[in-house]
C-alpha cells in the first residue's frame, strides 16, 4: 500500500473534521427521544461513504434504527470484505463527571475527547478513510461492503432479522470489525474471543407506597434491603456465581491455553494503579486476564431506590431496582442463562416482597481461530503498521451480533480493534488517541492487501 502514510499526513485535518461532524450528532440508541438523531447520523454516514468512493450507499430501514449499507464491487471473482460497525453511542450520564462537552469533540493531550470518539464512530470511521485511500489511489484489491448499524449499544435487536432479510446483499468472504481494543500502543493485539451477555433488570416491590422509616421501619420489609441481600447471595465467598446450572455449559480452558494466555504482557501493579484500587477481585483460582477472558462474571450495573437527592428524607421505599449483567463464555447460551437467573432470583426472594424480572438484551460469545487466512492477513497488517507481531487475546467485552453473523450469514469475523483500555468507553470522558486513529487508517489497507493475496 504505497504512500498510505503520506495520504494520511496530507488529509489528517480533514479526516478529523469529518469525524467530528459525526460525533456532534448525539446518536444515543437507548433514548427514544433521540430517534431523529439516529436518522441524521445514518444519512451523514451515507454521504461519507459516497464521498469516499462507494459505488452506492443507502440508509435502509430495519425494525429499529436504520442500517447504513454501502458497497464497491470491482470484480465479482475477487474476495469481498464486509465491514461492520455501529454509529449509536452510550448515554453520557453522569454529565457532571465530564471534563468537556460530550458531543463537542476536543483534541487535548494527543487524544480526541468525546462520546463516540472510540466506540465506535472513531473506529468505524477509520475504515471509511482507509477505503477512501485505496479507492482514490487505485489500490483497492478486492470488493468492499459496509454495514453500519444504530443499535449495537442496546444489543442489536433488529440486525439479526436485517441480515436474514438481506442475505444475498450481504454475501461476503469475511467480516472485518473494529470495535475492540489492543493491549497497548507498543503491544499490538487482535481479539480472538468475546464473552456473551445476559442483561437483566430486577424490580423488588414491598409496600404499596413509600413509608415513614420511623413509623414503619423494622415492621415492614424494605425492598432496598431485600434487593441488596439477594444480590449479595448471587456469589459465594470465592466469588463463584451461585445460580444453579450457571456453569453447566462452561468449557474449561486447558492448561495449555492458560499458559499461552499468560504470555501476553500484563502488569498487575500498573493495572491496579491505573484504576485507583488497592487490590483486584474476582473468582478464586484465576488471574485477572483469565477472569475477564475465559471466565463468566456477574455485576450490578445500576441500583436505585428511595430518596437519593440532597439532604435527608427518612423514607422506607416501596420499590428497589437493579440492572445486572452476566458476561458469558463461549458455549453458554444467553437465553438459558436469563431463564436460570429469573428462576433463581425469584426462588431466593422472601415472601415479604414481590419480584419482577425482565431480560433486556443479550447475545452469545464468539471465538475466532488464529489459523485462518483472514487472521493471518490481519496479523501481517498489524505487524506492518506497528513493527511487531500482534498477540492474540480474548476480550472480556461482548458484541452480541458477532455470533449471529456466523449463524445467519455463515461468515467468520476478524476483530481488528485499535482502542485502548484507557479510552473510557461507556464512561464519562471517553477518548481516543490520535495516534491510534491514524494508525488504524494505516493498518487497515494492509489487511486488504494481504487478504486479497
N, C-alpha and C positions, 0 to 999 in steps of 0.2 A: 504494500500500500504506500506508494510513493507520495511524499510531500504531505502526509497527514498532519504532522506537527506544524508545518508551515501554514496549512489551511486553518488550523485551529488558532494559531497566533494572529493571523490576518483577520479572523472573524470573531474572536472571542468576546469583544464588547457587544456585538450584535447578538451572539448566542445568549449572553446573559440578559439582555434587554427583552429578547423574545421569551425567555423562560420567565422573567419577572411578570410579563403580561399574563401568563397563565397562572402564576402564583397569586396574583392580585384578585383572582376570581375565587371567592370563598365557597368552593365546591364541597361542602360538608354533607355527605350522603345520609348521615343518621338524623339530620334535622329536616323535617318536612317542609319548612318554610324556605329552604334553600334549593328547592326544585328548579326555579328559574336559573339559578347559578350553575346547576348541573348542565342544563341545556346550553348555556352560554359558553361554558368551558369546553363542552363537546364540539361545538361549532368552531371555537377557536383552534382546537386541535386539528380539525378537518382542514382548516386553512393552512396550518403549519405543515401538514403532510403534503398538500398540493404544492406549496411553495418549495418544499424540499425535493420535489421531483416525482411524487407518486402519479401514476397514470390516472388513477381515480381514488377518491376518498369520499366517504359519506357518513352521515350521522344516522344510525339505524335504530329503530325502536326495539325495546325489549319489554318484558313485563314490568320492569322498574325503570331505572335511569338508562339513557341511550348508550349504545355502544358505537365507538368510532372505528370504522373499518377503512383501510387503505391498502393499495397494492401497486406493485410494479412487476410485471411479468416480462422478462427479457427473452426467455426461451423455455418453452414447455418441457424440454428434455433436461433442463438443468434442475438441481435441487431447489427446494423452496423453504425459506426460513419464515416462520410465523412469530412475530414479535408481540409479546403480551405485556401490558402494563395497565395501570389504573390512574384515573385523574381525580378520583374522590380523595378527600383527606379527612383526618380525625377532627373532632371538635377541639377548640382551643382552651377550654376550661382547665385549670383556673386562670383566668385572664390576668389577674394581678401578679402572677409569677413570671410573666413575660417581661423581658428587658427591652423588647422592641414591639412594634405593632405586628401581629401575626401574619397579616396579609399585605404588609408593605415591606417587601424584601430589602434587607440591608446587608451590604458587604462590609464585614469588620473582622479583623484578626485572621484574614485569609479564608473566611467562611461566609456562606450565604445563610442569613438568619431569617427564617420564615416557616410557616406551616406549609408542608409540601415540598420544602427545599430538597429533601432527600426522598421522602416517602409520599408519593412515588413520582411526583411531577419532575423533579430533578433527574432521577434515574431514567424515567421513560423518555424524557426529552433528549438525553444523550443518544438514544437510538435514532431519533429523528435527525439529529445533526450528523451522526455517523453515516446514516443513509444519504443525507444531503451531500456529504463529502464524496461518497462513492459515485453518486449519480453525476454530480457536477464535474467530476474529474474523469468520468468514463471508466471507472474501475469497479463497478458493481459486477461481481462474478456469478450471481445467482438471483433467483426470484425472491422477492420480499413481500410479505403481507403484515399488516398491523391490525391488532385488535386491542383497543384501549377501552376499558370499562369504567363505570362510575359507581360500583357497589362493592369493591373489594373490602373496604373497611367495615362493612356490615355483613360480610360472609358470602358475597357474590350470589345472592339468592336467585337472580334471574339469568346468570350467564350460562349455567348448565343447559337450560332449555334453549337459549340462544344458539349455543353450539350444536345442539341436536337439530334445530330448525335449519341451520346453515352449514351442515357438514361438508357439502360439496364446495362451497365458497371457501371454507377454512382448510381445505386439503393442503397438507404441508409435510415436510420430512422431519422437522424438528421445531420445537417451540423455544424461543430464546427470551429469558426473563431477567430483568434487573430490578429486583425488589428485596434483595438480601444484602448482607454486609460482608466485609472482609475482616480478617484478624487485625490488620494494621496496614498503614500505607507502605511500610517496608516488609510486610509479611502478607503478600497476596494469597488469597484462598478462594476456593469455589465451593459453594454449598452443595452437598450431595444428599442431604436429607432434611426434611421438615417434619415437625410434630403436627399431629392433627389437633382438633379443637372441639370441645363441647362447652358452650357458653350458656349458663343458666341464670335465671332470676328467681329468688325465693322471697315470698311475702308472708310474714307471720302476723296474724291478727289476734288480738286479745279482746279487751272490752270494746263496746260499740262506739266509744268516743274517748278522746283524751281525758284523763282523770287527774285530780289533785293528788300529787305524790305523797302528801302528808296524810290526807284523809284515807286514801286507798292503798298507799304503799305498804307492802307486807301482807295484804289481804287478797290482792288480785295479781295474777301473773303479768309480768312486764314483758311484752313482746321483744323489746330490745335485749333484755337479759337472756330470754329464752333463745333468741336467734344466735347470740354470741356463744352460748353454751353448745348449741347444735353445731355451729361451725367449728368450735374447738374440738368437738368429738369426731370430726372428719379425718383427723390424723392421730396416730399414736405417738408414743414417746420417741420413736425412731423416725418420725416424720413420714411414715408409710401411711398411705390412704386407706381408710377403714371400710370403705364401701364394699360390701360383699360382691365378689365376682369381678372387681375392678381390674385385677391383674391377670385374669384368666387367659387373655389373648396376647399378653405381652411376650414378645420373643426376646429372650435374654441375649444380650450381646456376648459373643465369645471372648475368651481371654485374649485371643489373638487380635480381635478387633479393638479391644480396650487398650492393648499395647500400642496399636497403630494410632489410636486417638491421642495417646499420651505423648506422642512425638510432636504434636502441634505445640508451638510456644505458648506458655501460659504462666504468668507471674501472679501468684495468689496475693502477695502483699500489695502489688500495684493495683490489682483488681479491687481489693478492699479499700485502698486509699482513694481510688477514683470514685468510689461510691459513697465514701464517708462512713463506712461501717467498721466496727471493731472486729467482727467475726462473720463468716459466712454461715449459711444454714441450709439444711436440705436432708434428703434421705440418707440414712446412715449406711456406710459401706461404699459410697460412691464419691468421686471427685466432683469439683464444681463443673468442669466441662461435661462430665458424664451426666450430671443431674439435669443439665439443660439440653443435652444432645440425644441421649439414649434412654432416659427415664421419663415417665409421665409425672405430672405435677398438678396441684390444686391450689388455687389462690383466690382470695377475695379481691375483686376489682373495685368495689364500692359498697358502702353501707350507709344507710340513713334512717333516722327515726327521731321522733320527738322534737324538742327545741334545739336548734343549732345557731341561733342568732346571738347578737351581743348581749352580755349580761346574763342574768339568771331568770329562769322560768321553771318553777317546780311542777313538772308535768310527768305523769305516767302515760306514755304514748299508747295510742290504740293500735298502731301498726309499726312494723320494722321490716326493712327490705335490704336484701344484699344481692349483688351481682357476683357470680362465681364462675371462673373459667378453669377448665381442666385441659391441660396440654397433653396430648396423647401420642404414643409412639406408633410407628407403622405396625399394622395388623390389628390395632384396636379400632373398633367401629364406633364412630361418634354417636350414632343414633342409639346403639345398645348402651353406651356409657350414660347417655342422657336419661334413658329409662331406668338404669340401675340407680343413678343419682336420685331421681324423683322418688323412686320406691323407698330408698334408704332414708332420705331426709324426712319423709312422712312417717316412717316407722319409728324414728327416734324422737319425733315431736311429742311432747306431753299433751294430754287431752285438755289442758287448760287453754290451748290456743288452736286456731285453725291455720293450716298451711296451704298456700297455693304456689305451684312450681311451674315455670314456663321455660321451655328451651328456646333461646333467642337465635342462635345460629351455631354452625359447626362445620366440620369437614374432616376428611381423612388425612393421615400422614402420607409422606412420599419419600421414596429413596431412588436416587439416580445412580446407576452403575458408572464406574470410572473406566471401564474397559472399552467403551463405545467410541466411535469416530467423532461423535458430537462432543463428548467430554474432552477427548484429546485435542480437538480443534480449539476449544475454549482454553485448555491448559497452555497450548502453544501461544495463543493470543495474549494471555496474561503474561507469560514469560517474555514475549516480545516487548510489551509495554513497560513492564516493571523490572525487567532484567533478572528475574529469578522465577523458578518453577513455583506455581501456586500449590497450596496444601489443600487436600480435600477435607472438608469439615461438615459436621451435621449441625444444623441450626436448631435452637430452641423455639424459634418462631413458627408461625403457621401461615400458609397461603392456601386456604381450603380448596380453591378451584383447581390447583395443580393436579391433584389426584383425579379429579373429574375429567380433565383434559385427556388423560391416558385412557380412561374408561369410555369416554364418548367419542373422541377423535382418533384414538389409537396412536397417539404421538407422545414421545418422551419429551421432557422439558430439561433444559440446561439453565441452572440458576447462577447466572454470572453477575453477581451484585458488586457494587462499589461503595456501598455505605460503610460507616464505621459505628462501633458501639457508642462512641461519644456524640453521635448525631442527634440524640434525644428525640427519636421519632416517637410519636404518640404523646409526647410530653411538652410542657412549655419550653420555649427557646430551642425548638428544632433547628438544626443547622446542617450544612453540607459543605465540606471543604472544597474550595475552588480547584485544588489540585486533583481531587478525586473526580470531580465533574469533568474536567478536561482530560484526565487520564482515561476515563470511560469512553469518551469520544475517540480517543486514540486507539484503545484496545479493541473496540467492537469491530472495526473494519478488518482487523486481522482474523477475527473469528470467521468471517465470511470467506476470506482468502483461503484459510486452511481447510475449512469445511467443504468449500467448492472443489477442492482438490481430491 
